[in-house]
Amino acid sequence: MQADADNAEAAHGGVLERRERERRNARPGLRILVVDDSPTIVALLKRMLLQNHFEVLVAYDGESALEIARREHPDLIFLDIVLPGIDGFSALRKLRRDEVTHDVPIIMISGNAQATEQFYVQRIGADDFMKKPFSRAEVFSRIEHLLDEQGVPRHANRRTEIAAATR
């Protein structure tokens, strides 16, 4: 019987071990901007985020994303790479150069293998990357990775600066 339980755990890649890891949850009410030209991806991410009591803002292209980010000051942005009009890389550059949005954590998303490679080559200021298709667990793991002590996502470079200043 114990051997069956051990085999089951091994077959699931140590799921029990992963569940025992302490989780850090983002505080409810975070404002998250989802930018993707796919209504399906937007609806999926929006549903996941709303279930965790986050406020969700939506843009279907890069230009709208820039306007919404400046006006609404989101706590985090999920930004697709392949978008109509300006692409995700151009939007990312503009967000990083804008004093209003430069510290907002950004998780790039894409289902395009070439875009994934390009992202790692160019690495122009995104905090993380998530490949489509993605799971609920991956979405919240990516958010958790960016949380500060108050449960608020922070830009990786800003977190490094804060950590260095407190040493």
C-alpha positions in Angstrom: 0.0 0.0 0.0 2.8 2.5 1.0 4.6 1.5 -2.2 1.5 2.5 -4.2 1.4 5.9 -2.5 5.1 6.5 -3.1 4.7 5.5 -6.8 1.7 7.8 -7.1 3.6 10.7 -5.7 6.6 10.0 -7.9 4.3 9.8 -11.0 2.9 13.3 -10.2 6.4 14.8 -10.1 6.4 15.5 -6.3 3.0 17.3 -6.2 2.8 16.7 -2.5 6.2 18.4 -2.0 5.1 21.4 -4.0 1.9 21.8 -2.0 3.8 21.8 1.2 5.8 24.9 0.1 4.6 28.1 1.8 2.5 30.2 -0.6 2.5 33.9 -0.7 -0.7 35.4 -1.9 -1.2 38.8 -3.5 -3.5 41.1 -1.6 -7.1 41.2 -2.9 -8.0 44.4 -4.9 -4.8 44.5 -7.0 -5.3 46.2 -10.3 -4.1 44.0 -13.1 -4.0 45.0 -16.8 -4.4 42.1 -19.3 -3.3 43.0 -22.8 -4.0 40.4 -25.5 -5.7 40.5 -28.9 -7.4 37.1 -28.2 -10.8 37.5 -26.5 -10.4 33.9 -25.3 -7.1 34.6 -23.5 -8.4 37.8 -22.1 -11.6 36.0 -20.8 -9.6 33.2 -19.3 -7.1 35.4 -17.5 -9.9 37.8 -16.4 -11.9 34.9 -14.9 -8.9 33.5 -13.0 -7.9 36.9 -11.6 -11.5 37.9 -10.7 -11.9 34.6 -8.8 -9.0 35.8 -6.6 -10.6 39.2 -6.0 -8.4 41.3 -8.3 -9.6 44.2 -10.3 -9.0 43.5 -14.0 -8.4 46.1 -16.7 -8.4 44.9 -20.3 -6.8 46.1 -23.6 -6.8 44.3 -26.9 -3.9 46.3 -28.5 -0.7 48.0 -27.5 -1.9 51.6 -28.0 -4.9 51.1 -25.7 -2.7 49.3 -23.2 -0.4 52.3 -23.0 -3.3 54.7 -22.4 -4.9 52.5 -19.8 -1.6 52.0 -17.9 -1.0 55.7 -17.7 -4.5 56.5 -16.7 -5.3 53.6 -14.3 -1.9 52.9 -12.7 -2.2 49.0 -12.6 -0.2 47.0 -10.0 0.8 44.4 -12.7 0.5 44.0 -16.4 0.2 40.8 -18.5 1.4 41.8 -21.9 1.1 39.7 -25.1 4.0 40.0 -27.5 2.1 39.7 -30.8 -0.5 42.5 -30.9 -2.1 44.6 -33.7 -0.6 48.0 -34.1 2.5 48.3 -31.9 3.7 44.9 -30.7 4.3 43.9 -27.1 8.1 44.6 -27.3 7.4 48.2 -28.4 4.7 48.7 -25.8 7.1 47.3 -23.2 9.8 49.8 -24.2 7.3 52.7 -24.0 6.1 51.5 -20.6 9.6 51.3 -19.2 10.5 54.8 -20.6 7.4 56.5 -19.1 7.9 57.9 -15.6 4.3 56.9 -14.7 4.6 53.3 -15.7 8.3 52.4 -15.5 8.0 50.5 -12.2 4.9 48.5 -13.0 5.8 44.8 -13.1 5.2 43.2 -16.5 4.8 39.6 -17.4 5.1 39.0 -21.1 2.9 36.3 -22.7 3.1 34.6 -26.0 2.2 31.3 -27.8 4.7 32.0 -30.6 7.9 30.0 -30.2 9.9 32.6 -32.2 8.6 35.4 -30.0 9.8 33.4 -26.9 13.3 33.2 -28.3 13.3 36.8 -29.3 12.1 37.8 -25.8 15.1 36.0 -24.2 17.5 37.6 -26.7 16.1 41.1 -26.3 15.1 41.0 -22.6 14.1 44.7 -22.5 12.8 45.1 -19.1 10.1 42.5 -18.6 9.9 40.9 -15.1 8.8 37.5 -16.3 7.5 35.5 -19.3 4.6 33.1 -19.5 4.1 30.8 -22.6 0.6 30.0 -23.9 -1.1 27.8 -23.2 -0.8 28.4 -19.4 -2.4 26.9 -16.3 -4.1 28.7 -13.4 -1.2 27.5 -11.2 1.4 29.0 -13.5 -0.5 32.4 -13.6 -0.5 32.7 -9.8 3.0 31.3 -9.5 4.2 34.1 -11.8 2.4 36.7 -9.8 3.7 35.3 -6.5 7.3 35.5 -7.8 6.9 39.3 -8.0 5.3 40.0 -4.6 6.9 42.2 -2.0 6.3 41.8 1.8 2.9 43.6 1.5 1.7 41.2 -1.2 2.0 43.7 -3.9 3.9 43.0 -7.2 7.1 45.0 -7.6 9.3 45.5 -10.6 12.3 43.2 -10.3 14.9 46.0 -10.8 13.1 48.1 -8.2 13.1 45.1 -5.7 16.9 44.7 -6.3 17.5 48.4 -5.6 15.4 48.3 -2.4 17.2 45.1 -1.2 20.6 46.8 -1.8 19.6 49.9 0.0 18.5 48.0 3.1 21.7 46.1 3.5 
